[in-house]
Amino acid sequence: KAVEVLGKVFLEKMLKELSTEVKVLIKALFEVETTDMKEV
Protein backbone atom coordinates (compact mmCIF):
# COMPACT_ATOMS: atom_id res chain seq x y z
CA LYS A 1 0.00 0.00 0.00
CA ALA A 2 2.93 2.33 0.65
CA VAL A 3 3.82 2.28 -3.03
CA GLU A 4 0.23 3.08 -4.00
CA VAL A 5 0.13 6.03 -1.60
CA LEU A 6 3.43 7.40 -2.88
CA GLY A 7 2.22 6.97 -6.45
CA LYS A 8 -1.00 8.84 -5.68
CA VAL A 9 0.88 11.70 -4.02
CA PHE A 10 3.26 11.87 -6.97
CA LEU A 11 0.40 12.02 -9.47
CA GLU A 12 -1.40 14.69 -7.45
CA LYS A 13 1.81 16.76 -7.32
CA MET A 14 2.21 16.44 -11.09
CA LEU A 15 -1.40 17.51 -11.67
CA LYS A 16 -0.93 20.58 -9.47
CA GLU A 17 2.17 21.53 -11.46
CA LEU A 18 0.41 21.24 -14.81
CA SER A 19 -0.44 24.46 -16.55
CA THR A 20 -4.06 25.62 -16.61
CA GLU A 21 -4.19 25.05 -20.37
CA VAL A 22 -3.15 21.42 -19.98
CA LYS A 23 -5.73 20.94 -17.22
CA VAL A 24 -8.45 22.30 -19.50
CA LEU A 25 -7.43 19.93 -22.30
CA ILE A 26 -7.35 16.92 -19.97
CA LYS A 27 -10.70 17.89 -18.44
CA ALA A 28 -12.25 18.26 -21.91
CA LEU A 29 -10.97 14.85 -23.00
CA PHE A 30 -12.14 13.27 -19.74
CA GLU A 31 -15.61 14.77 -20.10
CA VAL A 32 -15.90 13.49 -23.67
CA GLU A 33 -14.95 9.98 -22.55
CA THR A 34 -17.41 10.05 -19.63
CA THR A 35 -20.37 11.64 -21.42
CA ASP A 36 -22.38 8.41 -21.23
CA MET A 37 -21.81 8.17 -17.48
CA LYS A 38 -22.94 11.76 -16.88
CA GLU A 39 -26.27 11.06 -18.60
CA VAL A 40 -27.25 8.76 -15.73
Secondary structure by P-SEA (a helix, b strand, c coil): caaaaaaaaaaaaaaaaccaaaaaaaaaaaaaaacccccc
